[in-house]
Amino acid sequence: MVTIKHTRESIAELEQEREQYKQQRDELIEDIQAQRDLLKEFSKFIHRKVEACPGKAEYIDFRDSLKKLGITERD
């Protein structure tokens, strides 16, 4: 059986590394949320454009692409 022995210093280094990973994770989550919010605003804009110009393929394509990402005009 393998035994792992850590010194106080190595434990402190591991804890510091873990905190850095947590901070990076939290920053990424915030970035993703900001991007989702922007996509939601863009979705509302596209929805209004589709209503105003129902035959415009570009707007319909944007709306469909947003739906594939899980962003609907009602979000």
N, CA, C and O atoms as a GROMACS GRO file, in nm:
protein
  300
    1MET      N    1   0.083  -0.118   0.000
    1MET     CA    2   0.000   0.000   0.000
    1MET      C    3   0.089   0.125   0.000
    1MET      O    4   0.188   0.132   0.072
    2VAL      N    5   0.051   0.221  -0.082
    2VAL     CA    6   0.130   0.343  -0.094
    2VAL      C    7   0.084   0.443   0.011
    2VAL      O    8  -0.035   0.466   0.030
    3THR      N    9   0.180   0.501   0.079
    3THR     CA   10   0.150   0.603   0.178
    3THR      C   11   0.202   0.737   0.126
    3THR      O   12   0.316   0.748   0.080
    4ILE      N   13   0.116   0.838   0.134
    4ILE     CA   14   0.155   0.971   0.089
    4ILE      C   15   0.174   1.058   0.213
    4ILE      O   16   0.084   1.071   0.296
    5LYS      N   17   0.291   1.116   0.221
    5LYS     CA   18   0.319   1.204   0.335
    5LYS      C   19   0.342   1.344   0.280
    5LYS      O   20   0.423   1.365   0.190
    6HIS      N   21   0.270   1.438   0.336
    6HIS     CA   22   0.285   1.577   0.298
    6HIS      C   23   0.342   1.657   0.414
    6HIS      O   24   0.310   1.632   0.531
    7THR      N   25   0.424   1.750   0.380
    7THR     CA   26   0.475   1.841   0.482
    7THR      C   27   0.378   1.958   0.494
    7THR      O   28   0.290   1.976   0.410
    8ARG      N   29   0.396   2.035   0.598
    8ARG     CA   30   0.311   2.153   0.615
    8ARG      C   31   0.324   2.247   0.496
    8ARG      O   32   0.227   2.307   0.451
    9GLU      N   33   0.445   2.259   0.446
    9GLU     CA   34   0.470   2.348   0.332
    9GLU      C   35   0.399   2.298   0.206
    9GLU      O   36   0.338   2.375   0.133
   10SER      N   37   0.408   2.167   0.183
   10SER     CA   38   0.343   2.114   0.063
   10SER      C   39   0.192   2.125   0.074
   10SER      O   40   0.124   2.149  -0.026
   11ILE      N   41   0.138   2.107   0.194
   11ILE     CA   42  -0.007   2.123   0.214
   11ILE      C   43  -0.046   2.269   0.189
   11ILE      O   44  -0.148   2.295   0.125
   12ALA      N   45   0.032   2.361   0.238
   12ALA     CA   46   0.004   2.504   0.217
   12ALA      C   47   0.009   2.538   0.069
   12ALA      O   48  -0.074   2.614   0.020
   13GLU      N   49   0.106   2.482  -0.003
   13GLU     CA   50   0.115   2.505  -0.147
   13GLU      C   51  -0.006   2.448  -0.220
   13GLU      O   52  -0.061   2.512  -0.310
   14LEU      N   53  -0.048   2.329  -0.180
   14LEU     CA   54  -0.165   2.267  -0.242
   14LEU      C   55  -0.291   2.348  -0.215
   14LEU      O   56  -0.376   2.364  -0.303
   15GLU      N   57  -0.304   2.399  -0.094
   15GLU     CA   58  -0.420   2.481  -0.059
   15GLU      C   59  -0.420   2.611  -0.139
   15GLU      O   60  -0.524   2.657  -0.184
   16GLN      N   61  -0.302   2.669  -0.156
   16GLN     CA   62  -0.291   2.793  -0.234
   16GLN      C   63  -0.327   2.765  -0.380
   16GLN      O   64  -0.398   2.844  -0.444
   17GLU      N   65  -0.279   2.654  -0.432
   17GLU     CA   66  -0.312   2.617  -0.570
   17GLU      C   67  -0.463   2.594  -0.587
   17GLU      O   68  -0.522   2.635  -0.686
   18ARG      N   69  -0.523   2.528  -0.488
   18ARG     CA   70  -0.667   2.505  -0.491
   18ARG      C   71  -0.743   2.639  -0.491
   18ARG      O   72  -0.840   2.654  -0.566
   19GLU      N   73  -0.700   2.733  -0.411
   19GLU     CA   74  -0.765   2.864  -0.407
   19GLU      C   75  -0.752   2.937  -0.540
   19GLU      O   76  -0.845   3.005  -0.584
   20GLN      N   77  -0.636   2.922  -0.605
   20GLN     CA   78  -0.618   2.984  -0.736
   20GLN      C   79  -0.715   2.922  -0.838
   20GLN      O   80  -0.774   2.993  -0.919
   21TYR      N   81  -0.730   2.791  -0.833
   21TYR     CA   82  -0.825   2.724  -0.924
   21TYR      C   83  -0.968   2.770  -0.897
   21TYR      O   84  -1.046   2.792  -0.990
   22LYS      N   85  -1.002   2.785  -0.770
   22LYS     CA   86  -1.136   2.832  -0.736
   22LYS      C   87  -1.159   2.974  -0.789
   22LYS      O   88  -1.266   3.005  -0.841
   23GLN      N   89  -1.058   3.058  -0.774
   23GLN     CA   90  -1.070   3.196  -0.823
   23GLN      C   91  -1.086   3.198  -0.974
   23GLN      O   92  -1.168   3.272  -1.027
   24GLN      N   93  -1.007   3.117  -1.044
   24GLN     CA   94  -1.020   3.109  -1.190
   24GLN      C   95  -1.158   3.058  -1.229
   24GLN      O   96  -1.219   3.109  -1.323
   25ARG      N   97  -1.207   2.958  -1.159
   25ARG     CA   98  -1.340   2.904  -1.186
   25ARG      C   99  -1.446   3.011  -1.168
   25ARG      O  100  -1.535   3.026  -1.252
   26ASP      N  101  -1.438   3.085  -1.058
   26ASP     CA  102  -1.537   3.189  -1.031
   26ASP      C  103  -1.533   3.298  -1.138
   26ASP      O  104  -1.637   3.349  -1.179
   27GLU      N  105  -1.413   3.335  -1.183
   27GLU     CA  106  -1.400   3.436  -1.288
   27GLU      C  107  -1.460   3.386  -1.419
   27GLU      O  108  -1.526   3.462  -1.490
   28LEU      N  109  -1.437   3.260  -1.451
   28LEU     CA  110  -1.496   3.202  -1.572
   28LEU      C  111  -1.648   3.198  -1.565
   28LEU      O  112  -1.716   3.225  -1.664
   29ILE      N  113  -1.700   3.164  -1.449
   29ILE     CA  114  -1.845   3.162  -1.431
   29ILE      C  115  -1.902   3.302  -1.452
   29ILE      O  116  -2.005   3.317  -1.517
   30GLU      N  117  -1.836   3.403  -1.397
   30GLU     CA  118  -1.882   3.541  -1.415
   30GLU      C  119  -1.876   3.582  -1.562
   30GLU      O  120  -1.968   3.647  -1.612
   31ASP      N  121  -1.770   3.544  -1.631
   31ASP     CA  122  -1.757   3.576  -1.774
   31ASP      C  123  -1.869   3.510  -1.855
   31ASP      O  124  -1.928   3.572  -1.943
   32ILE      N  125  -1.896   3.385  -1.825
   32ILE     CA  126  -2.002   3.312  -1.897
   32ILE      C  127  -2.137   3.378  -1.871
   32ILE      O  128  -2.218   3.391  -1.963
   33GLN      N  129  -2.162   3.418  -1.748
   33GLN     CA  130  -2.289   3.482  -1.715
   33GLN      C  131  -2.303   3.614  -1.791
   33GLN      O  132  -2.410   3.645  -1.841
   34ALA      N  133  -2.195   3.690  -1.799
   34ALA     CA  134  -2.199   3.817  -1.872
   34ALA      C  135  -2.226   3.792  -2.021
   34ALA      O  136  -2.302   3.866  -2.084
   35GLN      N  137  -2.167   3.689  -2.076
   35GLN     CA  138  -2.190   3.656  -2.217
   35GLN      C  139  -2.333   3.609  -2.239
   35GLN      O  140  -2.395   3.644  -2.341
   36ARG      N  141  -2.387   3.532  -2.146
   36ARG     CA  142  -2.528   3.488  -2.157
   36ARG      C  143  -2.622   3.609  -2.152
   36ARG      O  144  -2.719   3.616  -2.226
   37ASP      N  145  -2.592   3.702  -2.062
   37ASP     CA  146  -2.675   3.822  -2.053
   37ASP      C  147  -2.673   3.901  -2.183
   37ASP      O  148  -2.775   3.950  -2.229
   38LEU      N  149  -2.555   3.912  -2.241
   38LEU     CA  150  -2.544   3.982  -2.370
   38LEU      C  151  -2.622   3.909  -2.478
   38LEU      O  152  -2.690   3.972  -2.558
   39LEU      N  153  -2.612   3.777  -2.481
   39LEU     CA  154  -2.687   3.699  -2.579
   39LEU      C  155  -2.838   3.712  -2.558
   39LEU      O  156  -2.913   3.714  -2.655
   40LYS      N  157  -2.881   3.722  -2.434
   40LYS     CA  158  -3.024   3.742  -2.407
   40LYS      C  159  -3.071   3.876  -2.462
   40LYS      O  160  -3.178   3.885  -2.522
   41GLU      N  161  -2.991   3.980  -2.442
   41GLU     CA  162  -3.026   4.112  -2.496
   41GLU      C  163  -3.028   4.108  -2.649
   41GLU      O  164  -3.118   4.165  -2.711
   42PHE      N  165  -2.931   4.042  -2.709
   42PHE     CA  166  -2.926   4.029  -2.854
   42PHE      C  167  -3.047   3.951  -2.904
   42PHE      O  168  -3.103   3.982  -3.009
   43SER      N  169  -3.088   3.848  -2.828
   43SER     CA  170  -3.205   3.769  -2.865
   43SER      C  171  -3.331   3.855  -2.866
   43SER      O  172  -3.413   3.842  -2.956
   44LYS      N  173  -3.346   3.941  -2.767
   44LYS     CA  174  -3.462   4.031  -2.764
   44LYS      C  175  -3.461   4.124  -2.886
   44LYS      O  176  -3.565   4.147  -2.948
   45PHE      N  177  -3.343   4.175  -2.920
   45PHE     CA  178  -3.327   4.262  -3.037
   45PHE      C  179  -3.367   4.187  -3.164
   45PHE      O  180  -3.443   4.239  -3.246
   46ILE      N  181  -3.317   4.065  -3.180
   46ILE     CA  182  -3.348   3.985  -3.298
   46ILE      C  183  -3.496   3.952  -3.303
   46ILE      O  184  -3.556   3.953  -3.411
   47HIS      N  185  -3.556   3.923  -3.189
   47HIS     CA  186  -3.700   3.894  -3.186
   47HIS      C  187  -3.779   4.014  -3.239
   47HIS      O  188  -3.872   3.998  -3.318
   48ARG      N  189  -3.742   4.133  -3.195
   48ARG     CA  190  -3.811   4.253  -3.245
   48ARG      C  191  -3.790   4.270  -3.395
   48ARG      O  192  -3.882   4.311  -3.466
   49LYS      N  193  -3.671   4.240  -3.442
   49LYS     CA  194  -3.642   4.251  -3.586
   49LYS      C  195  -3.724   4.149  -3.666
   49LYS      O  196  -3.775   4.181  -3.773
   50VAL      N  197  -3.737   4.026  -3.614
   50VAL     CA  198  -3.816   3.923  -3.683
   50VAL      C  199  -3.962   3.966  -3.689
   50VAL      O  200  -4.029   3.945  -3.790
   51GLU      N  201  -4.011   4.025  -3.582
   51GLU     CA  202  -4.150   4.072  -3.583
   51GLU      C  203  -4.169   4.187  -3.682
   51GLU      O  204  -4.272   4.195  -3.749
   52ALA      N  205  -4.070   4.276  -3.691
   52ALA     CA  206  -4.080   4.391  -3.781
   52ALA      C  207  -4.060   4.352  -3.927
   52ALA      O  208  -4.124   4.407  -4.016
   53CYS      N  209  -3.971   4.257  -3.951
   53CYS     CA  210  -3.938   4.213  -4.087
   53CYS      C  211  -3.945   4.060  -4.092
   53CYS      O  212  -3.841   3.994  -4.096
   54PRO      N  213  -4.065   4.003  -4.093
   54PRO     CA  214  -4.078   3.857  -4.081
   54PRO      C  215  -4.013   3.777  -4.194
   54PRO      O  216  -3.984   3.659  -4.175
   55GLY      N  217  -3.990   3.837  -4.310
   55GLY     CA  218  -3.934   3.761  -4.421
   55GLY      C  219  -3.784   3.765  -4.431
   55GLY      O  220  -3.727   3.702  -4.521
   56LYS      N  221  -3.716   3.836  -4.339
   56LYS     CA  222  -3.571   3.852  -4.347
   56LYS      C  223  -3.502   3.725  -4.296
   56LYS      O  224  -3.507   3.693  -4.177
   57ALA      N  225  -3.438   3.655  -4.387
   57ALA     CA  226  -3.373   3.527  -4.352
   57ALA      C  227  -3.260   3.547  -4.251
   57ALA      O  228  -3.239   3.461  -4.166
   58GLU      N  229  -3.187   3.659  -4.260
   58GLU     CA  230  -3.075   3.681  -4.167
   58GLU      C  231  -3.123   3.682  -4.022
   58GLU      O  232  -3.061   3.621  -3.935
   59TYR      N  233  -3.233   3.751  -3.997
   59TYR     CA  234  -3.284   3.760  -3.861
   59TYR      C  235  -3.334   3.624  -3.812
   59TYR      O  236  -3.313   3.586  -3.697
   60ILE      N  237  -3.400   3.553  -3.900
   60ILE     CA  238  -3.451   3.420  -3.865
   60ILE      C  239  -3.335   3.325  -3.836
   60ILE      O  240  -3.341   3.245  -3.743
   61ASP      N  241  -3.229   3.334  -3.917
   61ASP     CA  242  -3.110   3.251  -3.894
   61ASP      C  243  -3.045   3.282  -3.759
   61ASP      O  244  -3.004   3.191  -3.687
   62PHE      N  245  -3.035   3.412  -3.726
   62PHE     CA  246  -2.980   3.450  -3.595
   62PHE      C  247  -3.066   3.393  -3.482
   62PHE      O  248  -3.014   3.339  -3.385
   63ARG      N  249  -3.199   3.406  -3.497
   63ARG     CA  250  -3.290   3.356  -3.394
   63ARG      C  251  -3.274   3.205  -3.377
   63ARG      O  252  -3.270   3.155  -3.264
   64ASP      N  253  -3.264   3.133  -3.489
   64ASP     CA  254  -3.248   2.988  -3.482
   64ASP      C  255  -3.114   2.950  -3.417
   64ASP      O  256  -3.107   2.855  -3.339
   65SER      N  257  -3.009   3.023  -3.451
   65SER     CA  258  -2.877   2.995  -3.389
   65SER      C  259  -2.881   3.019  -3.239
   65SER      O  260  -2.823   2.942  -3.163
   66LEU      N  261  -2.950   3.125  -3.196
   66LEU     CA  262  -2.962   3.152  -3.053
   66LEU      C  263  -3.042   3.043  -2.984
   66LEU      O  264  -3.011   3.004  -2.871
   67LYS      N  265  -3.146   2.993  -3.050
   67LYS     CA  266  -3.226   2.885  -2.991
   67LYS      C  267  -3.141   2.760  -2.972
   67LYS      O  268  -3.158   2.689  -2.873
   68LYS      N  269  -3.050   2.732  -3.066
   68LYS     CA  270  -2.962   2.616  -3.052
   68LYS      C  271  -2.872   2.628  -2.929
   68LYS      O  272  -2.832   2.529  -2.869
   69LEU      N  273  -2.841   2.754  -2.893
   69LEU     CA  274  -2.758   2.778  -2.774
   69LEU      C  275  -2.840   2.780  -2.645
   69LEU      O  276  -2.787   2.796  -2.536
   70GLY      N  277  -2.972   2.764  -2.661
   70GLY     CA  278  -3.059   2.766  -2.543
   70GLY      C  279  -3.105   2.905  -2.504
   70GLY      O  280  -3.157   2.924  -2.394
   71ILE      N  281  -3.085   3.002  -2.593
   71ILE     CA  282  -3.125   3.141  -2.565
   71ILE      C  283  -3.252   3.168  -2.646
   71ILE      O  284  -3.250   3.162  -2.769
   72THR      N  285  -3.359   3.197  -2.577
   72THR     CA  286  -3.484   3.230  -2.647
   72THR      C  287  -3.517   3.377  -2.627
   72THR      O  288  -3.464   3.442  -2.536
   73GLU      N  289  -3.603   3.429  -2.710
   73GLU     CA  290  -3.635   3.571  -2.702
   73GLU      C  291  -3.710   3.606  -2.574
   73GLU      O  292  -3.720   3.724  -2.540
   74ARG      N  293  -3.761   3.508  -2.505
   74ARG     CA  294  -3.837   3.535  -2.382
   74ARG      C  295  -3.748   3.533  -2.257
   74ARG      O  296  -3.797   3.562  -2.147
   75ASP      N  297  -3.620   3.498  -2.271
   75ASP     CA  298  -3.529   3.493  -2.154
   75ASP      C  299  -3.502   3.631  -2.101
   75ASP      O  300  -3.428   3.646  -2.004
   0.00000   0.00000   0.00000
